[in-house]
Amino acid sequence: MNCTICPRHCLIPVGKSGYCGVRRNWYQDSSSNTTNENNFKNDLRNGIFSITYGKNTGLVVDPVEKKPLYHFYPGSKTLSLGSIGCNLDCKFCQNSSISRSVDDSVLVKYSPLEVVAAAQLNGCRSIAFTYNEPIIGLEYVIDIAKEAHQAGLQTIAVTNGYIAQEWLDKFFENIDAANVDLKSFSDDFYREYCSASIEPVKETLCYLAKKNKNSTKNNCNDNSKRGIWFEVTTLLIPELNDSEREIAELSDWFFSELGAEIPLHFSAFRPADRLRSIPPTPAKTLFRSRNIATATGLKYVYTGNIDDTAGQATYCPQCKQSIISRNRFNVTEYLVDEDQCCRYCGQTIAGEFESDL
């Protein structure tokens, strides 16, 4: 049977899993009365299932800035959860111990209602699907997101964006915000270091730009259509995806296709997984990349994984004043009013904000 969730469209034999390791072909003869304990819904006994439905590595309360999301209710808490498996194979993966694991016996079970209850108990404003790739656990994400909205909570997807176009609406239907990892702006990089291709990711980003109610690319201005806020992160790896030319090309495409008001985060690489021989990204590389992107016209460009309070602050694009100051993941100053405007000059700031932290 074909799994159609991501662009790989794995053809999976009976009893086996696809590339991600967790979407399995549990096909059974229709005359059989047996069921498999991993089948998570009684009405889906034949077909492809996620073996990790309802199973997590744990629940963790994080600042939303850690996702990173800097324009989505800054200073609020989010309940983070993830599982195992991934549909990419990044040689620089920061979570390789879970992204390539297929052992679901170590996971902890939480129903969607239990996840929502934990978020409420811990005073979280949102629930974030993160740590591993949420796309491959789509059914669980959808069920939690629906329950979260019933409880008045927001939802966040931290994703590689590698999803088949026909599933975009279904996956993002109840997602309020996303951070998409754009691994590089080179298809060669995606193929060599992620075993994937860049085009599906670009398609996802363009889809989100059209769904984003703050963007000039928005086609969802009427109140009947819910907007999705999103931000983008690129991990800069020395000599592999950090050249001035590539950053300039990325920034130009970003400006023209996603819009000037979508935040872009440049994050520093730390040796990990199969790229341990590559040194950490120098801070000057992030400073240079931020300058290139800003010169292109992007209004909100940030640096991450380094000590850089200037690069982590939000500046008003009109008066240039710092309106949100951050120290790592902590908001230390907040100057956005109840109308989502700069308190200095009244300029509207793109994103989702409250008048006070």
Residue pairs with C-beta under 8 A, 6 or more apart in sequence:
1 11
1 12
1 25
1 27
1 47
1 48
2 9
2 10
2 11
2 12
3 9
3 10
3 12
3 18
3 23
3 48
4 164
4 166
4 167
5 23
5 87
5 135
5 136
5 138
5 163
5 164
5 167
6 20
6 87
6 135
6 136
6 162
6 163
6 164
6 200
7 162
7 163
7 164
7 196
7 197
7 200
8 18
8 19
8 87
9 164
10 18
10 19
10 23
12 18
12 23
12 24
12 25
12 48
13 25
14 25
14 27
15 24
15 25
15 26
16 24
16 25
17 23
17 24
17 25
17 51
17 102
18 24
18 48
19 87
20 85
20 86
20 87
20 133
20 136
21 84
21 85
21 86
21 100
21 101
21 102
22 50
22 51
22 52
22 83
22 84
22 85
22 102
22 104
22 136
22 137
23 48
23 49
23 50
23 51
23 136
24 38
24 48
24 49
24 50
24 51
25 47
25 48
26 36
26 38
26 39
26 45
26 46
26 47
26 48
26 49
27 46
27 47
28 34
28 35
28 36
28 45
28 46
30 46
35 42
35 45
38 49
38 51
38 53
39 45
39 49
40 49
40 50
40 53
40 54
40 139
41 139
50 136
50 137
50 138
50 139
50 140
51 104
52 83
52 84
52 85
52 104
52 107
52 137
52 140
53 137
53 139
53 140
54 109
54 110
54 111
54 112
54 140
55 83
55 104
55 107
55 108
55 109
55 110
56 81
56 82
56 83
56 107
56 108
56 109
56 110
57 81
57 82
57 83
57 84
57 98
57 106
57 107
57 108
57 131
57 132
58 81
58 108
59 79
59 80
59 81
59 110
59 115
59 118
60 79
60 80
60 81
61 77
61 78
61 79
61 80
61 122
61 124
62 77
62 78
62 79
62 80
62 128
62 329
63 75
63 76
63 77
63 78
63 329
63 330
64 72
64 73
64 74
64 75
64 76
64 77
64 78
64 125
64 126
64 128
64 156
65 74
65 75
65 326
65 329
65 330
65 331
66 80
66 329
67 78
67 128
67 130
67 156
67 158
67 179
68 179
68 231
68 233
68 265
68 267
68 302
68 304
69 156
69 177
69 179
69 229
69 231
70 231
70 263
70 265
70 300
70 302
70 312
70 314
70 324
70 326
70 351
71 229
71 231
71 263
71 300
71 314
71 349
71 350
71 351
71 352
71 353
72 126
72 154
72 156
72 176
72 177
72 229
72 231
72 351
72 352
73 125
73 126
73 154
73 352
73 353
73 354
74 314
74 324
74 331
74 334
74 353
74 357
75 331
75 334
75 357
76 124
76 125
76 126
76 357
77 122
77 123
77 124
77 125
77 126
78 124
78 125
78 126
78 127
78 128
78 156
79 115
79 118
79 119
79 122
79 124
79 126
79 127
79 128
80 128
80 130
80 131
81 110
81 115
81 127
81 128
81 129
81 130
81 131
82 95
82 98
82 129
82 130
82 131
82 132
82 134
83 98
83 104
83 107
83 131
83 132
83 137
83 140
84 98
84 99
84 101
84 102
84 103
84 104
84 107
84 132
85 99
85 100
85 101
85 102
85 132
85 133
85 136
85 137
86 93
86 99
86 100
86 132
86 133
86 136
86 160
87 133
87 135
87 136
87 160
87 162
87 196
88 133
88 160
88 162
88 183
88 194
88 195
88 196
89 100
89 194
89 195
89 196
90 99
90 183
90 193
90 194
90 273
91 193
91 194
91 273
91 274
91 275
92 193
92 235
92 237
92 269
92 272
92 273
92 274
92 275
92 278
93 99
93 100
93 272
93 273
94 270
94 272
94 273
95 131
95 132
96 272
96 273
98 131
98 132
99 132
99 133
110 118
112 140
112 143
112 144
112 146
112 147
113 147
115 127
115 144
115 147
115 148
116 127
116 144
116 147
116 148
116 150
116 151
116 153
119 126
119 127
119 148
119 151
119 153
120 151
120 153
124 153
125 153
125 154
126 148
126 153
126 154
126 155
126 156
126 176
126 177
127 144
127 145
127 148
127 153
127 154
127 155
127 156
128 155
128 156
128 157
128 158
129 137
129 141
129 144
129 155
129 156
129 157
129 158
129 159
130 156
130 158
131 158
133 159
133 160
133 162
134 141
134 157
134 158
134 159
135 159
135 160
135 162
135 163
135 167
135 171
138 167
138 170
138 171
141 157
141 171
141 175
142 170
142 171
142 173
142 174
144 155
145 155
145 173
145 174
145 175
146 174
148 154
148 155
148 174
149 155
149 174
154 176
154 177
155 174
155 175
155 176
155 177
156 175
156 176
156 177
156 178
156 179
157 171
157 172
157 175
157 177
157 178
157 179
158 178
158 179
158 181
159 178
159 179
159 180
159 181
159 204
160 180
160 181
160 183
160 201
161 180
161 181
161 182
161 200
161 201
161 204
161 205
162 196
162 200
162 201
162 204
163 171
163 200
163 204
164 200
165 200
165 203
165 207
168 204
168 207
172 178
172 207
172 208
172 211
172 228
175 228
176 228
176 229
176 352
177 228
177 229
177 230
177 231
177 352
178 208
178 228
178 229
178 230
178 231
179 230
179 231
179 232
179 233
179 265
180 201
180 204
180 205
180 208
180 230
180 231
180 232
180 233
181 232
181 233
181 234
181 235
182 201
182 205
182 232
182 233
182 234
182 250
183 189
183 190
183 193
183 194
183 198
183 201
183 234
183 235
183 241
184 190
184 193
184 198
184 234
184 240
184 241
184 246
185 198
185 234
185 241
185 246
185 247
185 249
185 250
185 253
186 198
186 241
186 246
187 197
187 198
187 199
189 198
189 240
189 241
190 196
190 197
190 198
190 201
191 197
193 240
202 253
202 257
205 230
205 232
205 257
205 258
206 217
206 257
206 258
208 228
208 230
208 258
209 215
209 217
209 218
209 230
209 257
209 258
209 259
209 262
210 217
210 218
210 219
210 220
211 218
211 219
211 220
211 225
211 227
211 228
212 218
212 220
212 227
212 228
212 229
212 230
212 259
212 262
213 220
213 221
213 227
213 228
213 229
214 227
214 229
214 261
214 350
214 351
215 258
215 259
215 261
215 262
215 350
216 259
216 260
216 261
217 257
217 258
217 259
218 227
220 226
220 227
229 351
229 352
230 262
231 262
231 263
231 264
231 265
232 254
232 258
232 262
232 263
232 264
232 265
233 264
233 265
233 266
233 267
233 304
234 241
234 250
234 264
234 265
234 266
234 267
235 241
235 267
235 268
235 269
236 242
236 266
236 267
236 268
236 269
236 281
236 285
236 286
236 289
237 269
237 275
237 278
237 281
238 269
238 278
238 279
238 280
238 281
238 282
238 285
239 278
240 278
242 281
242 285
242 289
244 288
244 292
247 288
247 289
247 292
247 293
248 292
248 296
250 293
251 264
251 292
251 293
251 296
251 298
252 296
254 262
254 264
254 293
254 296
254 298
255 296
255 297
255 298
260 297
260 298
260 299
261 299
261 300
261 317
261 350
262 298
262 300
262 350
263 300
263 301
263 302
263 351
264 293
264 298
264 300
264 301
264 302
265 301
265 302
265 303
265 304
266 286
266 289
266 290
266 293
266 301
266 302
266 303
266 304
267 286
267 303
267 304
267 305
268 280
268 281
268 283
268 285
268 286
268 303
268 304
268 305
268 306
269 275
269 278
269 280
269 281
269 305
270 280
270 305
271 277
271 278
271 279
271 280
281 305
283 303
283 306
283 308
286 303
286 304
286 306
286 308
286 311
287 303
287 308
287 311
290 301
290 302
290 303
290 311
293 301
294 301
299 317
299 350
300 314
300 315
300 317
300 350
302 311
302 312
303 311
303 312
304 312
307 328
309 325
309 326
309 327
312 326
312 327
312 328
313 322
313 324
313 325
313 326
314 322
314 323
314 324
314 349
315 321
315 322
315 323
316 323
316 342
316 344
316 345
316 347
316 349
317 347
318 342
318 345
318 347
319 342
319 344
319 345
319 347
321 335
321 342
321 344
321 345
322 333
322 335
323 333
323 334
323 335
323 336
323 342
323 343
323 344
323 349
324 331
324 333
324 334
324 335
324 336
325 331
325 332
325 333
325 334
326 332
331 357
334 356
334 357
335 342
335 343
335 344
336 342
336 343
336 349
336 353
336 355
337 343
337 355
338 354
338 355
339 348
340 348
340 349
340 351
340 352
340 353
341 347
341 348
341 349
342 348
342 349
